Amino acid sequence: FLGGNLQNFVEGFEQISLPSVLVSTAADRLGFSYLSSVSTDDTAAASRAVEYLIQMGHRNIGVIGGNRLDTNSISYLRYLGCQRTFERYGIPFPEEQRYQKARFSYEDGYHAMERLLQSSPDITAVFAMSDVMAIGACRYLLDRNIRIPQDISVMGFDGIELAQYYNPKLATIEQSKSKMAERGVSILIDCIENQSAAVHELADFCLREGESVRRVEGAFTACGTAEGE
């Protein structure tokens, strides 16, 4: 299975008795003995994305993502990472002004960027919880002659191929897609052939800097103190 929301499994997976693997979303908290998973630590990865923007000097940061209140979604996990990082660095994050809900699509990223600038015109950076939303957001900015990254920096999540060829090249969190696929198949075969218990693994992620984020004055160091203080 592929997917970012566990609700479908909560509602119906008990009817399935065959070994299965969910790739891209952790299923350990569901407790199904036949359902394994291989995923990214979404909370830690989103935390790293926001931390990068903060370390590049940004304080007024907007976030575009899915339903942050749905505890079964990856948007909830990624939002936790954002929230914890803002708190760790002591940076206020007024949700009503700086968080815009969107589907994971180019079009929704485009319109979410429009709403975000209306509610919080002082932002200098945006973290979108997927590359497709980030690219949609970039398109809106470019359509309004807002330069990236000179006026607003943009950070994505996923590491899709298009992000490397977009102009500017998108800064993003790159998931280990090949490793997740390989481990997913390996775990599934092992569960089928050896009746092994469910396995839940986390794959590595990395930050790819790209060209869509710039450093601004007063960047934080690793310990959270502004340079030059």
N, C-alpha and C positions, 0 to 999 in steps of 0.2 A: 504494500500500500504506500501511496504518497499522499501527503497532506499536512496542513498546518493547524487543524482543529480536531480535538479529541472527542467532540460531542457525538459524532457519528458512532464512534466505538463505544461510548458510554451507553448509547441507546440500543445498540444491536449486536455487538460483537459476541455476546454470550451464546448466540446461536451457532457460532463457527467453532468447530472442534479440530480444524486442520492447523498445522504449524504455519504461522504467518509472521511477516516482518513489516514494520512501519519504518520507512526511511524518511528522514528530515525532521521528524518530531519524536520526542522522547515519550515512551509509553509505560515507563516503569511504575508510575503512580496509579495506573489503571488496575494492575494486579491480575491480568489475565495470564494463565499459565501457558497458553499457546501463542501469545503475541510478544515477539521480541522487537527491539528498535535500535536504530543507529541514527544519531542526530548530532547537531551542533549544540553546544551550551548557549542557548539563545540569550539568556540573561547576561552571561559574561561577555558575549560577543557585542551585544548592544552597549554594554557598559564601556567596552574598549572604544567603540565608535564615538561615543559622546566624550569620553576622556580625551581622545585625540583632538577633537574640536576645542575643548577647553585648553589643552596644552598648546594649541596653536593661537591662543589668546582670546577666543570667543567667549562671551558671557551671555549674550542675548541669542539663545539658540531655540529654533522651532523644531518640532517633531511631527512627522507625518506617519501614521500607522493605522492599523486596524482597530478593532474594538478592544480597548485596553481593559475593559471591565469584564470581559469574557475569560474566566480563568482556564478554560480549555483551549485557548488559542495561543499561537506563538506571539501574537501582538501583546498579550498580557505579559508573557515572559520577557519580551524585549523591552516593554515599558518599565518593568521592574528594574532592569539594568540601567535604563536612562535615569529613573528616579533616584536610585541609590547613588549614582555618580554625581548628580547635581547636589545631593545632600552631603556627600563626602567632601566636595569642594566648596560647600557653603554658598552655592549659587541658587538664588530663587528661581522656581519654575512654575509660574502661574498657568495651570493646565488649561483653563478656559480660553486664554489668549494664545497660548503657544503650542497646543496640541490640536491637530486636525485629523479627524477620522477619515479613512479612505479605503476603498477596495484595493487589492494589489494589482493595479492596472495603470497603464500610461495615462489614460483619460482621467482617472480619479486622482492620480498624482498631480496632474495639471490643475484641476479645479481646487484641490486641497491647498496647493501653493497660492492660488488666488485668495482663498479665504484666510490663509495664514497671514498674508501681507495686509489684509484688511483689519484683522484683529490685533496684529502685532507688527506694525510697520518698522519697528526699530531693530528687528533681528538682523544679525550679520552672518548667520549660518543656519543650515537646515540639515537634520538627520532624517532620512526616509528609511522606513523599515524594509524596503526592497529596492533593488536597482530599477525595476520598471517604474515604481512610483517616483524615484529620484530623477529618472530621465524625463518623466512627465512634468515634474516640477521645474527641471531645467528648461524645458520647452516653453513653459509659461514665462519664466524670467526672460528668456531670450526674445520672446514675442513682445515683451514690454521694454526692450532695450536695457534690461538690468544685466550687468556683466557678471560672469562667473569666472573666476572667484573674486574679482576686484571689488564688486559690490556685495555679493552674497556668496558664501561658500556652500557647497552641497556635498553631503556624504550619503552613500547608499549602503546596501546590505545584500549579499548573495554572491557577488563575483561572477555575474553572467558575462558571456563573451562580448556582447554589445558594449558593455561598460568600458572595455579596453579600446574600443574604436570610436566611441562617442567623442564629440568635440565640445568642451574639453574632456579628456580622459577622466572617467569618474573615479573618485576616491571611494573605496568600498571595503566592507568586510567580506573576505573570500572564504566560502565554505569548501571543505574537502569533498567535492561531489563524487570524484572517482573513488575515493576511499570509502565513502558511505555506500556507494553502489556495490563495490567489491565485497565489503564486509556484510552487507545485507544479504547478498546471494550466498556467501559462505556460511553465515549463521543459519539461513533457511535450509540449506542442504544438510547441515549437521543436525538440525532439529528433525528433519524428515528421516534421515538415515539412521540416526542414533537415538531418537526420541529424547534429545537433550532438553533440559529446562530452558525457559525463555532467557535471553541474554539482552542486556541493555548497555550500549556503548556510546561514548561521546567521541566524535571525530574532531581533529584539530581545525582551527580557523586561523586566518592571518589578516592583518590590515594592509591593504594595498593603497598607497598614498595617492596615486593618480595626479591630476592637474586641477581638480575642481575645488580644492581647499587651499586657502592662503593663510599665512601667519599674520596676525595683527599685533599691535603693541600691547605689552603687558602680559605676555604668554606665561602660563603656569609652568613651574617645574614639576617633577614627578611627585614631590611631597605636597604640592598644592599652594606653594608660595609664588607670588608673581615675581618674574625676573626683574632685577634692578631694585628690589625693595631691601 
